[in-house]
Amino acid sequence: MATINDNYLKLKAGYLFPEIARRVNTFVEGNPEAKIIKLGIGDVTEPLPEACRTAMIKAVEDMGDRSTFKGYGPEQGYGWLREKIAAQDFQARGCDIDASEIFVSDGAKCDTGNILDIFGKNNKIAVTDPVYPVYVDTNVMAGHTGETNDKGEYNGLVYLPISADNNFIADIPREKVDLIYLCFPNNPTGATATKAYLKAWVDYAKANDSIIFFDAAYEAFITDDSLPHSIYEIEGAKDCAIEFRSFSKNAGFTGTRCAFTVVPKQLTAKASDGSEVELWKLWNRRQSTKFNGVSYVVQRGAEAVYSEAGKAQIKALVDFYLENAQIICDKLTSAGFEVYGGVNAPYIWLKTPHNLSSWDFFDKLLQTTNVVGTPGSGFGAAGEGYFRISAFNSRENVEEAMKRITEQFKA
């Protein structure tokens, strides 16, 4: 009989968002008249920017003409897209990133998991708590952890607690770790990082030969000019960091699928024989072997993000969701909730009222207001007693959800 990867058996009962969907579906089955408003999963609701749609329509027409038809493209992404990404997302901000160091993919979520393919099983890995669950679960699947303890933490991972007490900014660990996951603006808490804070991490990583996995999927929501959008704005980061970006939240590509990962060519790690190996070469080999690239049509849509019309339309989209976040923050604060995030970020992180557990508050919110959010404990043990609300929805739904919540709850 064939055998399985036993590491999957270590995973908790279900990934966070399917469990939310299960509970919502059960509630709807018993309450078919309920008008559910979902502010849980971070999925966008507004249409793709016109510039992107127009470019994709033209690309579809290209596919109908033998002279412009495209078959397999380069696994790393078309050069014309990578050049624009390098110039406008990095070089324009003073980051010395070359187009050849950019790998276009079908999602930052995929890449943060797939990157583990090129790293060994003996690395000590640090994650914040709470944390985006993909970082933890993919390490479990890859066999990088032991079983869970009584708190639900996996043995073998180094957890860096974040809470209101430390402004949701993890302390630099005193012990040596090899791989470090950082996400700013943060999912789930909405916290942001200063250049000085990221410089401390870069200095730590260089001193300990560590690699930082920097998830910048929400960088477009930064409006404070003093905050960095990329870890490569920090001197020395090219020696110790891989950055993940996405078109999902800024340009609404959650269903269209396009992202990219930056792997500097000077970045190295050690082989078992002690020699230093260029990670760019390993990632390039991994992508060339396991991935056939993002479709030509989608990449043309992503390229339009960098057009003058595209930039204006995307700014309007981001501003719209940030206005939603402001509405959520204002309404919940006025109702007495302890509210964090929602500034320079599309997520609002709140303290659950009346000492309710995260899942108890989820159930009560669903049953009494028909509004769906995300239990903080689903992001880690330190998330217990917190709750995430997403600003990704229509203005009508956001305003109606806040009306329902503030009428029902007096925190």
C-alpha positions, 0 to 999 in steps of 0.5 A: 500500500502507498504511504502518505506524508505523515506530517499532514497528520500533525496539522490542526483539524482544519485550515482557518478559513475553511473552518470559518466557511463551515461554521457560516454554511451551517448557520445559513442552512438553519437560517436561510433568510439571514443576510450575511456580510463577510468581513473575514477573509481578505478577499477584494470585492471591487472590479479589476481596474479598467486599465488591467481589463483593457490590457487583458482583452487586448492580450486575448486578441493577441492569442487569436492571431498566429503572429502574436499567439503565445505558448509557454512563456518564461517560467520566471515571467516575461521580461517586459513585466519584470522590468517594470516591476524592478523599475517602479516598485524598487529602483524608484524607491532607491532599491538596487533590484534587477529585473532578473532577480524577480520571479513572477508567480501565481500568488504570494501565498503559494510562494511563501510555501513553495520557498521551503523547497530550497531550504533544508529540514534542520533550520530553526524557524521563527514566526510571530504569534499571531501569524498568517497561518500559511507560514506555520502550516507549510512548515508542518507539511514540509516536516520542519516541526514536531507535534503541537503542545497544549497551547497549539504551538508546534515544537520546533518553531520559535514563536515571537509573541505580539500583542498590545503590550509591545504594539504588535511588534515582535522583539528580536530573538536572543537565540539564533534562528535561521529563517524568519517570517516577517509581514508588514503591513502585518496580517492579521494585526495591521501593524507597520514597521519603521525603517529602524525596526527593519534595520534591527532585523537585517543586522540580526540576520546578517550577524547570525547568517539568517534569511528573512522571508519578508511578506510585503503583500499589503505595501500599497496600503502604506500612506505614511511616507516615513514607512518602508514599502520594501525591506530592500530599502534597508541597507544590507537587506539584499544579503539576507532577505527574500521579498514576496509581493502580490497584485491581489490586494492593490489591483484586485487580482485575488481571482486573476492570480499574479504575484512575484518574489524577489531573490537577490543574486548575492543571497546565499545559504550553506549546503550540507558540506559547508559550501555556500550556494546561491539561492537565486540559482536554486529558486530558478531551478525550482520554478523552472522544474515545477512551474510553467509560469503565469499566463500571458493574458494575466501578465499583460493585465499586471503590466497595466498596473504600471501605466499612468491610468493603471496607477491612478485606478489602483490608487483609487481602489486602495483609497477606497479600502482604506476609507472602509478601514477608517469607517470600521475603526471609527465606528468600533472605537465609538462603540467602546471596542479596543481597536488596532490597525486599520491605518496603513493597512486594510485589517482591523484588529480588535480586542473581543468584548466582555472577555469573550474567547475569539471563537465565542465572539465569532459565533455571537457576532454571526448569530446576532448580527450575521457579520463574519470576521476572523477569530484571532486565535486562528492566527496563533495562541497569542491571538486569543481574545482578539478578532480580525475584521477586513476592510475588503468589501463594498461601502454599503456592506461595511456601513451596514455591518458597522450599524449592526455591530454597534447596535448589538454590542456595547464593548 
